[in-house]
Amino acid sequence: MIRFEQVTKRYPDGTTAVDELSFEVAEGELVTLVGPSGCGKTTTMMMVNRLIEPTSGRIYVDGEDIAGVDPVKLRRRIGYVIQQVGLFPHRTVLDNTATVPALVGWKKGKARARAAELLDLVGLDPSTYGKRYPEQLSGGQRQRVGVARALAADPPVLLMDEPFGAVDPVVRERLQNEFLSLQAAVRKTVLLVTHDIEEAVRMGDRIAVYGQGRIEQFDTPAAVLGTPATPYVAEFVGSDRGLKRLSVTAIEPADLEQPPVARLDDRAQDAAAVLRGQDARWAVVLSDRGELHGWVSAEALALAGSAGTVGELARRMEAWVPVGAPLKQAFSEMLQHDAGWVAVVDGSRFLGVLTPAKLHEALRRSVDAEAQGVRRDQVEFDSVADA
């Protein structure tokens, strides 16, 4: 969808902002451009909508050389979100959102209907927020309006320049989550500029790590964190890149252990006997259909004696995550609930538990699989869990 071919931007004073830049962004892909201030990432993005003209090289959008496209018409086909949002203060939220559709010739009713649809999509009820003005919104709400406005004319390409940088960390994480959910639905081709490696890793399908005017590594977040291409990249992503990789490594069924299981209708004394035979201190409690209900301790079962059922003694399962969630989420659950393991579910169906040892093993497999170019389940090594 976006292709750079040996693109250079050199200013009259001799400063080279980007130098012989070549890379490609696939349709529907979100690529983050990350690097320190002045490295050329924003210049790269602004050349896509011709706010900055390259000195040499070619840029293609959807197979078309943009040098031959009228800049104004080009910009109306490309969504643009900036850090300070840039809403018109004298226009309502609804009219702000309808700006681009109106400019490209949509009838007023259609443009406003599209604006209302997009406001609802980004979590702002148009009946509540549509008549408000930007000054009546919080920073996070204004940022949502900015995203809605950029999407209003249904552009195939979206450019985002530090879009979440002007809000506090809690709001930033929420906006990132909301945008990723939105992106999963609309699948735009996105270039997102950030200086924050955490945000780049969290948001990007692939990451372009910039040095001075050049891309030092262009790869998946897992590859950048697991196998930095150069010493510069290793230093930029940080010595804690292993911890960062937890956020981009998904939990797979092969990562799980299978603990003792008891059913809701089992007699307490029978379940206690099973746990004694396995020298286990607890069991996961499931329904007859394999749905996660909770857990029960061997001590509670033993104290019940011949009375009662497992269901009557079961405790709520606080630490659980869905399969496919990042390892970081599982680690956070362990810490939050002071748990030695977390349950992993597919919907309500129990799949197994993830322990700290298995979490570490999953991370090691992910790194080795990336380096070897194989699937995680094809990686063999001595397991920490079996030591």
N, C-alpha and C positions, 0 to 999 in steps of 0.2 A: 504493500500500500504506500509506504514512504521509502524512497531509496536515495541515498547520498552517494555520489560518484566523484571522488577526489575533490571535494569541496574545500576551498580555502577562503578565509576572510582576512584581508590585510588592510589596515588603515593607512592613511597618508603619512602618518608619523613613523611608519615602519612596524608598528605593533601587529603581530599576527595573532588573531583571536582563535581561529581554528586553522589547522594545517593538514591538507590532503586527507580530509575526512571521508571515509567510505563505510557505510553500514546500511542495513535494510530492516525495516519494521514490517512484520506480516500483518495482514488484515485481521482486525480484532485483537491485536496484541497490545499490552500495556508495557511500554519500555520506560524505565526511569533513567534519567541522566543525572549522575551524581558526581560531585567533586567539590573542591574548595572554591571560594570566591575568585572570580577572574580566570577560571580555567577554560571558559568557552561554551559551557553547557547552555546558558540562556541565549547566547548568540546563535548556537546551533538551532534551537527551537524557533527563534524569531526569523530565521531564514526560510523556514517552511511556509510562513504566511507573508513573506517578503516585507516584513517590517525592517529587516536588514537584508541588503542584497549581497550575495557572495561575490568575491573578487574573481574566482574561477571555479570551474567544476559545474556539475549538474545536479539538480534536485528534482525528483519525480514524485508526484502524488497520483496514485491510481494509474500509473503508467504514463502520465502526461508531464512533460517538462514544464515546470511552473514558470520558467523564464518567459514563455510565450503566452501566459495567461494574464489578463488584466488584474492588477493587484487587489482592487476593490472587490471584484467578483470572486477572486480567490478567497479573500478573507471571509466572505459571506458563506463560503462552503466549509469553513474550518472553525470549529468552536475554540474559544480562547478564554481561559480562566487564569486570573492573576491573583497575587497574594492579597492586595488591598481591594479586590473584587471590582471596583470601578463602576458601581451602580450610579445611575443618574439620581441625584438627591431630590429633584423636583418631580419625579415620576413615581407612581405607585409601584409596588412590587409586581403586580400583574402586568403593568405596562412595561416595566423594565424587562421582564421575562419575554414579552412579546416583541421586543425591539427588532431582532434579526428577521423573524418571519415577516414583519411589516416592511422592512427594508427590501426584502426580496420579492415583494409584491403580493403577499397573501392578503386576502380580505380581512378586515378588522375582526369580524366575528370568528373566523377560522384561527387567526393568530392568537386571539385571547383564549379561545378554547384549548389550543395547544399549550399555551402558557399555564392555564389552570391544570391541565393534565400533568405537566412537568413539575409544577409546584407540589402536587399531590405525590408524585413519584419520589421527590426528595424529602418528603415528610413534613411539608408545610401545607396545611389545609387552606386552599384558595379562598374559601368563604371567610376564614379568619384572618389570613395574612395578605390576601390579594389587594385590599384597599389601603394597607399600611404603606408608610414611606420608609426608606432605608434607615433613617435615624431612629425609627421605632423598633428596630430589630437588634438582636444581639449579634456579636461578631460571627458566631457559628451559623446563625440564621442567614445573615448576609452572604456568607460563603455558600450556603446551599442555594440561595437565589442565583448567585453567580454561576454555579454549575448548571442549574435549570436553564438560565439564559443561554449558556453555551450550547446546550442540547436542543434548544427550541426549534431550530430549523432542520433538525435531524441530520447534522453533518456527519460524514464518514470519519473525519479526523478531529481529534480533540487535543489541543495544546494546553498544558497546565504548568504555570510558572510559580513554584512554591505555594501551591494553592491552600495549604493548611498551616502555613507558617505564622499567621497573625493571630492565632487563637491559643488558649492555654492547653497544656498537655492532655487533660482529660477530654476536652472538646475535640482536640485534634485526633485522638484515637477513635472517638465515636464517628467523626466525619470520615476518617479513613475506612472504617468498617462499612459505613453507609455507602461510600463511593464504590468499594469493592463489590458490594451486593448489587448496586446499580449497574456496574460494569458487567457483572455476570448476566444481567438481563439484556442490556443494550448492545454489548460487544462492539464498542467503538475502538478505533485504532488511536492509541493515546501515547503522546510523549509527555512525560511528567518530569519537571526539573526540581531537584532538591539538593541540599547540601548535607542532608542527614542520612547516613548509611542505614540506620534503623528503618527509616521511612522507605528508602529505596528497596530494601530487602522485603519489607512488608507488602509493598504495593506492586512491585514489578514482576511481570512474567520473565523479563530479562533486564539486566542492568548494564548500562554503559558507564564504566568508571573512568573519569577524565583525569589525565595529568594536565600539563600545560598545552592546551589546544589540540590534544590528541586523546584518543580513546586507548587506555592501557589494557582494558579487558572488557569484552562484550559477551556476556554469558548469563546463564540462569543464576538466581540468587544463591542456590545451593552450591554451584560450581565456584562462584566468586568467593564464597565464604570457606568452602572446603579446599579448593586448590587455587589460591591466588596466582595469577599468571606472572607477576613481577614482584620484586621486593617493595616497590611503591604501592601496589595494590594491597599487599599484606599489611603494610604499615597503615594505609588509609582505613581498611576495614577493621583494624584493631586486633590486639592480642586476645581479645575475648570473642573472636569470630566463632569459636566453637559454641559459645552460649547463644550468639546471634543465630546460628544455624538451627537451633531448636525451633525457631519460629517459622522455618521453611521446610521442616522435615515432618511429613505426615505420619500419623500412627497407622500401621498396617496390621492386619490380623496375625501375620507371622511374627510380630513383635510380642505377642501376648503369652502369658502363662495361663494354665487352666487350674484353678484352685478347686478345693472340695466344694461340692454343690449340695444344697438341701432344698427340698420342695416345701411349699407352704403347708401342705396337708400331712407331711411326714410327722410321725410321732417324735417327740423330743428325745426320748431315750434311744430310739433307733438312730437318729442323726448323731447323737453323742457317741454311740458305739462306732459309727463310721469314722468320725473325727479322731477317736482314740486309736483306731487301727491305722490311720494315716499320720499319726502324731501331729495333727493340725490343731491350731488354736482358734480357727474360725472357719465359717463357710459362707459362700454367697447364697442368698435365698432367691429362688426363682419360682415363677408360677408354672403351671403345667404346660404352658405354651412357650416356656423359655424366656419369659419377660422378667427383667430385673425388678426385684421387689425390695431387697435390702441385704442385710447380713446378720449373722448370729454368731455369738462366741461359744466356744466349747464349754466355758465355765457356766454360762447361762443354761445351756442344755443339760449339763450335769446336775445343776441345782434343781432343775425342774423334775428330775427323776422320771417316774412313769406318767406324770401328769402333763397335759398340755401338748400343743403342736408347735412346730417350728414357726408357723405364721404368727402365733401369739407371742413369741419371744423375739421375733425379728426386729432389727433396728433400721432406721432410715439410712439409705446410702447417700452420704453427702458428697463424696469425691467420685465423680464420674465424668466421662467425656465421650463424645461421639467418635466412631472410627473415622479416620481421615483428618481429625483435628491435629494441629501442630503439637509436637512434643512439648513446646513451651507451655501450652495450655494445660497439659497433663502435669507438668512440673509445678505450675502455679497452684493447681488443685491440691497436689501433695503438700505443698508448703502451707496453703491457706487452712487446710483441715488437719494438719499435722498427721498425715496418713502415710503409711508405708507402701501404699499401692493405690491405684485408681481403677475403677471398673470402666470398661470400654463397651459401648453399646452401638448397635445398628438400629436406629429407631428406638424401640423399647426392648429389642432382643439382645440378650447378654452374649458377648463374644469372648470375654476373658478379662484378665487384669494386667495392667502395666506396672511393673515394679521399678525401682530406681536402677537396678542392674540391667533390666531389659531396656529401659530408656537409654542407658548408656550404650548398650549393644546396638540399638536401632540407629543411634547417631553415628556410631563407628561404621555400621553397614552402609549408611547413606553416603558417608565420605568415601569409603572404598569403592562403592558401586559407581560413583561419579568418576573417580580416577580410572577405574578399569573399563568403563563404558558398558556395564552390565546391570541387570536388575538387582535390587537389594537382596532378594532371596537366593541369588546365585553367589553371593559373597560368603566365603568360608573363613573362619578364624576361631581361635579358642575363645569361648564365651565366658564373660565375666560371671554370668549367672551359674555356670557349671564348675567354676573354680573351687 
